Amino acid sequence: MPPLEPSQDKKTLRRQLQAERQSLIDRHQRAMHLQEVLRVWLMGRDDKAIGAYWPIKGEFDALPALFRWTEADEERCIGLPVIDKATKQLRFQMWFPGCEMEDDAYGIPKPKDTPVFHPTLLLVPCVGYGPEGVRLGYGGGFYDRTLATLAPRPYTVGLAYSFGFLPWLQAEPHDVPLDAVLTEEGVAWQRPD
């Protein structure tokens, strides 16, 4: 695979990073390490409502770690995004193992007929990431549009594999930076308090 360079457009970068992520020989092992990193990192938080995502295209699956997180406190809950096709924003509905699911407007599974809730912590999938919380997503802008309107804004944590770090990646005017980025190697970046 050719090296990732600043001169590449984001569409090319997304395709290349997704292909690399899906072809990782050790993806299962990396995912297990990231599960551990996430579980340990969550121990320092007092959140009760975490918004996550349904993993697609080789993304890290945070749901097993989050389910274990809910087992420690019955007040804790997990939500998955539901895309509003008209506004292109996300809302979050409660999710639990075994809840009935249906495809959203883009063919991604979402909880069916569960309550809407407002996360205090939001886990965000990253195709790639850069310095100071810059995120490379799929290019739809759903998270940026949603975060620009949520009040209060949840604490945002990008989840990625370490190979996706792009040291030259810079935010565009509409990008909403993440508050932290976790990889299988640990905390890659966290906004100072």
N, C-alpha and C positions, 0 to 999 in steps of 0.2 A: 504494500500500500504506500503511495507517495506521502511524503511528510506534509503535515498540516502547516500552512504558511499564512502570514497575514494578508497576502495578496489574494487569497481565495475568497470567493463570495460565500455568504453564509449558507446559501442553498447547497453548495458543494460541500462545505464543512459538515453540515447536518448529515448529508448522505454518507460521507466518509466515516464520521464518528459512529453513526448507527450501524454501518456495516462492520466496523471494527468491534463494536460492543457485541453484536450478534455472533461474531466469529471467535470470540474469546474462548480459548480452550479451558481456561480456569475460571470461567464466569461463576460457576456454582461456589467455588472456594472464595472468590472475591465477595459474592453475595453473603456468604456465611460471616465473613469478617465485618462487612458493613452492617449486618444484623446486630453483631456484638457492639460495634461502635455506637449505633443508634440506641440500643438498650441502655448502655452505660451513660450516654449523653443525656437521655431522658430522665435519668435518676436525679439530675441537678435541676429539673424543671418542676413547677407546680401546676402545670396546665391540666385541665380536665377535659378539654375538647380539642382534638387534633383532626385537622383536615388532611387527608392523604390523597392517593390516586390509585386507579386500577392500572397495574403495569402492562405496558404494550411495547412492542418492538425491542425486546431485550432489556427493558428498564429494570432497575432494582425493585424487588417486591418488599415493601416495608410492612405489609399487612400482618405477617406472622409476628414480627417484633411488637407491633402495636396491639395485637390481640393479647399477647403476654402482658403488655403494659396495662391493659384494662382489667386483667385478672386480679391485680393487686389492689384495686379500688373500684367499687361498683358505681361510683359517680363519674368515672372516666368514660368518654365515648369517642368514637371514630366516625368520621364522615368522608364521603367520596364526592367528587365534583359532578355536577350536572350542568351541561352547557345549555344556555339559553341561546338558541339559534338566531333570534332577532337581535339581541343586544351583544351577542358574542362575549358574554360574561359568564362567570361560574357562580353557582350557589352550591351549598353543601347539604347533603342529606345523610342521615345516620346510616351506618353500615355495621353489620355484625356477621360473623360466620353463619352461613345458612340462610341469610335473609334473601328474599326473592329479588332477582335481578332482571333487568331488561336493557336492551341496547338504547343508547342515547342517539341524538341526531347524527352522530358521526360513527356509530357502530361500536362504541366503547361501552362495556357493561356499567350500569349504574343501579343503585338501590331502587326498588319499586315501592312507592307509597310509604316511605319512611319519613319521619319528621325532618324538617329543615332545621339546621342549627348553624351557629356562628363559631368557627374555630378560633381559639386564642393562639394556636400554633398551626402553621401550615407547612406540610412537607411538599416540596416541589421537585418534580423530576427534571434532571438536566441532561441535555444531549452533550453539552460541554459547559465549561465555566472558566472565568478569568479572575483577575485580581479583584479584591474588594467586593465580592458578591455579584459580579457581573455573570449573567446566565445566558447561555445559548439554548433556546428551546426549539420547538418545532416550527416556529415562525407564524403561528396563528395569533399571538398576542393576547390569548385568553387570560393568562395570569396577570400580565401587566395591566390590562383594562380592569380586571376585577380588583386588584390591589389598589389601584388609583382611586377606587370608589368606596372601599370598605372602611367603615369607621365604627369602632376602633380597628386599626389595621393589625392583623395577626403577625406574630413573630414568624418570619419565613426562613425555612431551612432547605437548601438545595441538597439533593441526594444524587451522587454521581460516582463513577469509577475514576480513579486517579489519572488514567491515561487521557481523560477528556480535558485536562487543564490546558488552557490556551493563554500563555502569559501575556500576549499582545492583544487579547480581546478587550474591546472598549465598549462602554455603554452608549446606546443611542439615546436621543432625548426622551423617547417614550418608555425606555426601560426602567423598571423599578428594581433596584438592587436587592439581593437577598441579605438577610441578617447573619446567616451562617451557611457554610457548605461542609457537608460530611462526606467522606469517601471511605473506602475499605481500609485506608491507612490511618484514619483518625479525623480530627477536625482540621480541614484544609484551610478554613478561614472563618473568623467570627468577628462581628462588629464589636469594637471596644465599648464597654458600658459607659 
